[in-house]
Amino acid sequence: MDSSTIAAIATAPGVGAIGVVRISGGEAAAIAARVFRRAPGSGSIDLRRVPSHRLLYGRVIDPATGESIDDVLLGWMAAPHTYTREDTVELSCHGGPVPLRETLRVVLAAGARHAEPGEFTLRAFLNGRLDLTQAEAVLNVVGARTPGALRLAVADLAGHLAERLRPARDVLVSLLAYVDAAADFPDDEIPTEDVDAGLVAAEGALATTVAGARAGMRYREGAQVALVGRPNVGKSSLLNALLRTDRAIVTPIAGTTRDVLAEAVDLRGIPATLLDTAGIAETADEVERLGVERSRRALAASAVAVLVLDGSVPPTEDDLAVARTLAERDPDATTLPPVVVAINKRDLPIRAAQDAVLKMLRGCPAVEVSSLTGAGIEELEEALAAVLAGDAPSLAHPALITARQHAALDRSLSHIRDAQASRRAGYPLDLLAIDIRAALHALGEVTGEAVDEAVLAEIFARFCIGK
């Protein structure tokens, strides 16, 4: 690992009350001493004689000119009780871009090297402060879009993902030790181990984590939800009700919405983008026809569709046509595509049966709502969150894993199942060991026990500079 002392602006670009320049490495104290003074005209301070985890008030100066740059608070943290397990200094400046850039400039001139993206967290990993699951969780914490996503990311930052993987890893290590010993020393008395039961246990422990990946991907990446239906059924009103604010224009005139309107919403912790679409119906109006075409494209790209019906009247031919389109979104699927039916206007005294549509979309959840009063909106949100999360809510811990981690876990699970197949076929133990070792290696790619420099570079390149 590069042993140079690194520095970077650790706070987001823009104007704020404070901004932080972070310095980490063996020369952090010496570099800070060159640019920090506790009072005008005073000499440099030996931070190593200052107790760790203390704040000092003073100012940053340019050593080349003696000019003051900014009044700051200097935070001194001695290794190993720091984020990187290296000596660390944080200079809390006024939060404008110029004082931060000037402070960083003099720190670099005093001997620090500008940090690469994610290099502070990379050093935390390489120095044993974090395992790789925790290091990648840092990025999920920073990028969390809902409180639910944040809770999952913070849990993984505390090591929960590694804890969930440990049972499978421990079983595989034990099995590998046994099959290697049994293959290498067939004439010795080696305590027997139930290989079949071990493989089943490893598969079960790993499959549970992989099964939670779908919900985890949703919590991190979010999903598009298209509100569709014929004109004037209340799609825009429903959007406003879900947002708890008047975002879309609502009038009694059919065809008010001519384009797709996108708004972010939190669906029980899952970040979603609601797409209010133009009413889908045959029309001679060129502008409306373009709106309908955009609605169909938004529908095709959505993770789940909300079919909005006017519950005060029987389904029209246009309602049935939209329902037919939804039922045929994926003709090769063995189950219906993800659709939730929202029967609007439940506040009206006249309630018409929607059996024709519900029969066409049999198995899809249907919720009666009122965009006017808000009745049924929470039930609709619950239904949407359940569809987006799939089976994961039944699991104790949805897995907030990255695509890279998911691919590695899939490979590990595949190797375990290959080992089970080899066991059933009666293959010798040395061949069984090949699959068990490969399964362990794939798990190590997730935890960081078996990962090469190229993969590390790819992972940490996604971080911002200063983290």
C-alpha positions in Angstrom: 0.0 0.0 0.0 1.2 3.5 -0.8 2.5 5.0 2.5 2.3 8.7 1.4 0.1 11.1 3.4 -3.1 12.0 1.5 -5.5 14.9 1.7 -8.8 16.0 0.1 -11.9 18.0 0.6 -14.2 15.6 2.5 -17.4 17.6 2.2 -19.8 18.0 -0.7 -19.2 20.8 -3.3 -21.2 24.0 -2.7 -21.7 26.6 -0.1 -22.3 25.7 3.6 -21.6 26.6 7.1 -18.5 24.5 7.3 -16.3 22.3 5.0 -13.7 19.8 5.9 -10.2 19.1 4.5 -9.1 15.7 5.7 -5.4 14.6 6.0 -4.4 11.0 6.6 -1.0 9.3 6.9 2.2 9.1 8.9 3.0 12.8 8.1 -0.4 14.2 8.9 0.7 15.8 12.2 3.8 17.4 10.6 2.0 18.7 7.6 -0.8 20.2 9.7 1.9 21.9 11.9 3.3 23.6 8.8 0.0 25.3 7.9 -1.8 25.8 11.3 -1.2 28.4 13.9 -3.2 28.8 17.2 -2.7 32.6 17.3 -1.2 35.3 15.0 2.5 35.2 15.2 2.7 32.0 17.2 4.9 29.1 16.1 3.9 25.7 14.9 2.4 23.1 17.3 3.6 19.5 17.8 0.3 17.6 17.6 1.9 14.5 18.8 2.2 16.1 22.2 -1.6 16.9 22.1 -4.0 14.2 23.4 -5.8 12.4 20.6 -9.3 13.3 19.6 -9.1 17.0 20.6 -10.2 20.2 18.8 -7.9 23.2 18.5 -9.0 26.6 17.4 -6.7 28.6 15.1 -6.1 29.6 11.6 -4.7 28.1 8.4 -1.8 30.1 6.9 0.2 29.9 3.7 3.7 29.0 4.8 5.2 30.6 1.7 3.8 34.1 2.5 2.6 33.9 6.1 -0.8 35.1 4.9 -3.9 33.9 6.8 -6.3 31.9 4.8 -9.1 31.0 7.2 -10.1 30.6 10.8 -10.5 26.8 11.4 -11.1 24.1 14.0 -8.4 21.5 13.8 -9.4 18.0 14.8 -6.4 15.8 15.8 -6.9 11.9 15.9 -3.9 9.7 16.5 -3.6 6.2 15.0 -5.0 3.6 15.3 -8.3 5.0 16.6 -9.2 6.7 13.3 -11.2 5.9 10.2 -8.1 4.9 8.3 -6.2 3.6 11.3 -3.6 6.2 10.4 -2.8 9.6 12.0 -5.6 11.9 10.8 -6.2 15.7 10.9 -9.4 17.3 9.9 -9.5 21.1 9.2 -13.0 22.4 9.6 -13.1 25.6 7.5 -15.8 28.0 6.5 -17.9 26.1 3.9 -17.3 28.2 0.7 -15.4 26.7 -2.2 -12.6 29.2 -2.1 -11.5 28.8 1.5 -11.6 25.0 1.1 -9.6 25.1 -2.2 -7.0 27.4 -0.7 -6.7 25.3 2.5 -6.3 22.2 0.4 -3.7 24.0 -1.8 -1.4 24.8 1.1 -1.8 21.3 2.7 -0.7 19.8 -0.6 2.2 22.2 -0.9 3.2 21.2 2.7 3.8 17.6 1.6 0.5 15.8 1.2 -0.6 14.0 -2.0 -4.2 14.6 -3.3 -6.3 11.5 -2.5 -7.8 9.4 -5.2 -11.6 8.6 -5.1 -12.4 6.4 -2.2 -8.8 6.3 -1.0 -9.6 7.0 2.6 -12.0 4.1 2.7 -9.6 1.9 0.8 -7.0 2.5 3.5 -9.5 1.7 6.1 -10.1 -1.7 4.4 -6.4 -2.4 3.8 -5.5 -1.5 7.4 -8.2 -3.9 8.7 -10.5 -1.1 10.0 -13.3 -2.4 7.7 -13.9 -5.6 5.8 -15.0 -5.2 2.1 -18.7 -5.6 2.9 -18.4 -2.6 5.3 -16.3 -0.6 2.9 -19.0 -1.0 0.2 -21.7 -0.2 2.7 -20.1 3.2 3.2 -21.1 4.0 -0.4 -24.6 2.8 0.3 -24.8 5.0 3.4 -23.8 8.1 1.4 -26.1 7.3 -1.5 -29.2 6.2 0.6 -32.3 7.8 -0.8 -34.8 6.8 1.9 -34.6 6.3 5.7 -35.3 2.6 5.0 -32.3 2.3 2.7 -30.2 4.2 5.2 -31.1 1.7 8.0 -30.0 -1.3 5.9 -26.8 0.4 4.8 -25.9 1.4 8.4 -26.5 -2.2 9.5 -24.1 -3.5 6.8 -21.6 -0.8 7.9 -21.8 -2.4 11.3 -20.9 -5.8 9.8 -24.4 -7.4 9.5 -23.8 -8.6 5.9 -20.5 -10.3 6.9 -22.3 -11.8 9.9 -25.0 -13.3 7.6 -22.3 -14.8 5.4 -20.3 -16.2 8.3 -22.4 -19.4 8.9 -21.9 -20.5 5.2 -18.3 -19.6 5.3 -17.6 -21.5 8.5 -19.3 -24.6 7.2 -17.4 -24.5 3.9 -14.0 -24.0 5.7 -14.8 -27.0 7.9 -15.9 -29.2 5.0 -12.8 -28.2 2.9 -10.5 -29.1 5.8 -12.2 -32.5 6.1 -12.3 -33.4 2.4 -8.7 -32.3 1.9 -7.5 -34.3 4.8 -9.6 -37.4 3.8 -8.2 -37.2 0.3 -4.6 -36.7 1.3 -4.5 -39.2 4.2 -6.9 -42.0 3.3 -5.2 -44.4 5.6 -5.3 -42.2 8.7 -8.2 -42.1 11.2 -9.8 -38.8 10.5 -12.9 -37.8 12.5 -15.8 -38.1 10.1 -18.0 -35.2 9.1 -21.4 -35.2 7.5 -20.6 -33.7 4.2 -24.1 -33.8 2.9 -25.6 -32.1 5.9 -22.8 -29.5 5.7 -23.5 -28.7 2.1 -27.2 -28.4 2.8 -26.5 -26.0 5.7 -24.1 -23.9 3.6 -26.6 -23.7 0.7 -29.5 -22.7 3.0 -27.5 -20.0 4.8 -26.3 -18.5 1.5 -29.6 -18.8 -0.3 -31.3 -16.8 2.4 -29.0 -13.9 1.8 -29.2 -14.2 -2.0 -33.0 -14.3 -1.7 -33.0 -10.9 0.0 -31.0 -9.4 -2.8 -34.0 -8.3 -4.8 -35.4 -6.2 -2.0 -31.9 -4.9 -1.3 -31.4 -3.8 -4.9 -34.8 -2.0 -4.8 -33.8 -0.2 -1.6 -30.6 1.0 -3.1 -31.5 1.6 -6.8 -35.2 2.4 -6.5 -37.9 1.6 -9.1 -40.2 3.2 -11.5 -44.0 3.0 -10.9 -46.2 4.0 -13.8 -49.8 5.3 -13.1 -51.8 4.2 -16.2 -55.4 4.2 -17.3 -57.8 5.8 -19.7 -58.2 9.6 -19.6 -60.0 11.3 -16.7 -59.9 8.4 -14.2 -57.9 10.4 -11.7 -54.2 9.4 -12.3 -53.0 13.0 -11.7 -55.1 13.3 -8.6 -53.7 9.9 -7.3 -50.2 11.2 -7.9 -50.9 14.2 -5.8 -52.4 12.1 -3.1 -49.4 9.8 -3.0 -47.1 12.8 -2.9 -49.2 14.6 -0.3 -48.9 17.7 -2.3 -50.5 19.3 -5.4 -47.8 18.5 -8.1 -49.9 17.6 -11.1 -52.5 19.9 -12.7 -56.0 18.4 -12.2 -59.1 19.5 -14.2 -62.4 17.9 -15.1 -61.3 18.1 -18.7 -60.2 14.7 -20.1 -56.7 14.7 -21.5 -55.2 17.4 -19.3 -51.9 15.4 -18.9 -50.1 15.4 -22.2 -46.7 14.2 -21.1 -45.1 11.9 -18.5 -44.6 13.6 -15.1 -42.0 12.0 -12.8 -41.8 12.5 -9.0 -39.8 10.8 -6.3 -41.6 9.1 -3.4 -40.7 6.8 -0.4 -42.7 3.6 -0.6 -42.1 2.0 2.9 -38.4 2.6 2.6 -38.1 1.8 -1.1 -37.2 4.9 -3.2 -39.6 5.0 -6.2 -40.3 7.3 -9.1 -44.0 7.8 -9.8 -44.8 8.4 -13.5 -48.0 10.2 -14.1 -48.8 9.3 -17.7 -51.2 10.6 -20.3 -54.5 8.7 -20.6 -54.1 5.7 -22.9 -56.9 5.8 -25.5 -57.3 6.0 -29.3 -57.3 9.7 -30.3 -57.1 11.8 -33.5 -55.3 14.6 -31.7 -51.6 14.6 -32.7 -50.4 16.0 -29.4 -52.5 13.5 -27.4 -51.2 10.7 -29.6 -47.6 11.6 -28.8 -48.5 11.6 -25.1 -50.1 8.2 -25.4 -46.9 6.9 -27.1 -44.8 8.2 -24.2 -47.1 6.6 -21.7 -46.6 3.2 -23.4 -42.9 3.7 -23.3 -43.0 4.6 -19.6 -45.2 1.6 -18.9 -42.7 -0.7 -20.7 -39.8 0.6 -18.6 -41.7 0.5 -15.2 -41.0 -2.1 -12.5 -44.7 -2.0 -11.5 -47.8 -0.5 -13.0 -50.8 1.0 -11.2 -53.9 0.6 -13.3 -56.2 3.5 -12.2 -60.0 2.9 -12.6 -62.9 5.2 -12.0 -64.8 3.2 -9.4 -68.0 5.2 -9.9 -68.7 3.8 -13.4 -68.5 0.3 -15.0 -65.3 -0.4 -17.0 -65.3 1.1 -20.5 -63.8 -0.3 -23.6 -60.7 1.9 -23.0 -60.4 0.5 -19.5 -60.5 -3.0 -20.8 -57.9 -2.2 -23.5 -55.5 -0.8 -21.0 -56.0 -3.9 -18.8 -55.4 -6.1 -21.8 -52.1 -4.3 -22.5 -51.0 -4.9 -18.9 -51.9 -8.5 -19.0 -49.8 -8.9 -22.1 -46.7 -7.0 -21.0 -44.8 -10.2 -20.8 -46.5 -13.0 -22.7 -43.8 -15.5 -21.9 -44.1 -15.1 -18.1 -45.6 -17.9 -16.0 -47.2 -15.3 -13.7 -48.9 -12.0 -14.3 -46.7 -9.0 -14.6 -46.5 -6.7 -11.6 -49.7 -4.7 -11.6 -51.6 -3.1 -8.7 -55.2 -2.0 -9.5 -56.3 1.3 -7.8 -60.1 1.7 -7.9 -60.4 5.5 -7.5 -63.3 7.7 -6.2 -64.4 5.5 -3.3 -65.7 8.7 -1.7 -68.6 8.8 -4.2 -71.9 7.1 -3.2 -72.2 5.3 -6.6 -69.8 2.2 -6.7 -69.7 0.2 -9.9 -68.3 -3.3 -10.1 -65.0 -3.7 -11.8 -65.2 -7.5 -12.2 -64.3 -7.5 -15.9 -61.0 -5.8 -15.3 -60.2 -7.8 -12.2 -60.9 -11.0 -14.0 -58.5 -10.1 -16.7 -55.8 -9.3 -14.1 -56.6 -12.1 -11.8 -54.1 -12.4 -8.9 -53.1 -8.7 -9.0 -53.8 -6.8 -5.8 -56.7 -4.3 -6.0 -57.2 -1.4 -3.6 -60.1 1.1 -3.3 -58.8 4.6 -2.9 -60.0 8.2 -2.8 -57.6 10.7 -4.3 -59.9 13.4 -2.8 -60.0 12.3 0.8 -56.8 10.2 0.9 -58.7 7.0 2.0 -56.9 3.9 1.0 -53.7 5.6 0.0 -51.6 3.9 2.7 -53.1 0.5 1.7 -52.0 1.3 -1.9 -48.5 2.1 -0.7 -48.3 -1.1 1.2 -49.4 -3.1 -1.9 -46.9 -1.3 -4.1 -44.0 -1.9 -1.6 -44.9 -5.6 -1.3 -44.9 -6.0 -5.1 -41.6 -4.2 -5.4 -39.9 -6.1 -2.6 -41.2 -9.5 -3.8 -40.7 -12.2 -1.1 -38.0 -10.3 0.7 -40.3 -8.8 3.5 -40.6 -12.3 4.9 -36.9 -12.4 5.5 -35.4 -11.0 8.7 -32.8 -9.0 6.8 -33.1 -7.8 3.2 -29.7 -7.7 1.7 -28.5 -4.3 0.5 -25.9 -5.8 -1.8 -24.2 -4.5 -5.0 -24.4 -6.1 -8.4 -20.8 -7.3 -7.9 -21.6 -8.8 -4.6 -24.7 -10.5 -5.9 -22.8 -12.0 -8.8 -20.1 -13.4 -6.4 -22.8 -14.9 -4.1 -24.5 -16.5 -7.0 -21.3 -18.1 -8.1 -20.7 -19.4 -4.6 -24.2 -20.8 -4.4 -23.7 -22.4 -7.8 -20.4 -24.1 -6.7 -22.1 -25.4 -3.6 -24.9 -27.0 -5.7 -22.3 -28.4 -8.0 -20.6 -30.0 -5.0 -24.0 -31.5 -4.0 -24.4 -32.9 -7.5 -20.9 -34.4 -7.4 -21.7 -35.9 -4.0 -24.9 -37.6 -5.4 -22.9 -38.9 -8.4 -20.4 -40.5 -6.1 -17.3 -38.5 -7.2 -14.2 -38.8 -5.1 -13.5 -36.2 -2.3 -10.7 -34.5 -4.1 -13.1 -33.5 -6.9 -15.6 -32.4 -4.3 -12.9 -30.1 -2.8 -12.6 -28.2 -6.1 -16.2 -26.9 -5.9 -16.0 -26.2 -2.1 -12.8 -24.2 -2.6 -14.3 -22.3 -5.5 -17.4 -21.5 -3.3 -15.1 -20.2 -0.6 -13.2 -18.1 -3.0 -16.4 -16.5 -4.3 -17.4 -15.7 -0.8 -14.0 -14.2 -0.2 -14.6 -11.8 -3.1 -17.5 -10.3 -1.1 -15.7 -10.1 2.3 -12.4 -9.1 0.8 -10.5 -12.2 1.7 -10.0 -13.1 -1.9 -10.0 -10.0 -4.1 -7.3 -8.7 -6.4 -6.1 -5.1 -6.9 -8.1 -4.6 -10.2 -11.4 -5.4 -8.4 -10.5 -3.1 -5.5 -9.7 -0.3 -8.0 -13.0 -0.7 -9.7 -14.9 -0.7 -6.4 -13.3 2.4 -4.9 -13.4 4.3 -8.1 -17.1 4.7 -7.5 -16.5 6.7 -4.3 -16.2 10.4 -4.2 -12.9 12.1 -3.6 -12.5 12.6 0.1 -14.3 9.5 1.3 
